[in-house]
């Protein structure tokens, strides 16, 4: 087993490809084949796998989750600002982890797949991701 924690730089609100950062962090892993579990240690950001080529996908995803979750008059949990509860909802809907096969020391993603950080706060700060590899 191999485990490493990656601290990401702060990102603006939206969806951001972080596949390269994850692969770089896995560079010190001696395991060649197995499963990589990638977990974000925050309740206002998410991890997903989706289209990695056309940036309009990330724009459309941001527009959809904003329309679905933002600016609800009935929110009570606003202690950290008006973006706080919407960020928690988005993170819950999209998820806090992804699992990807590791093959020959590399993430075995599809041709058009990438790993996104969903930053759901206006000023979320740096984020920590724990990656655990089980394999051989």
Buried (B, 14 or more C-beta within 10 A) or exposed (E): EBEBEBEBEEBEBBBBBBBEBBBEBBEEBEBEEBBBBBBBEBEBBBBBBBBBEEEEBBEEBBEEBBEEBBEEEEBEEEEEEEBBBBBBBBBEEBBBBBEBEBEEEEBEBEEEBBBBBBBBBEEBEEBEBBBBBBBE
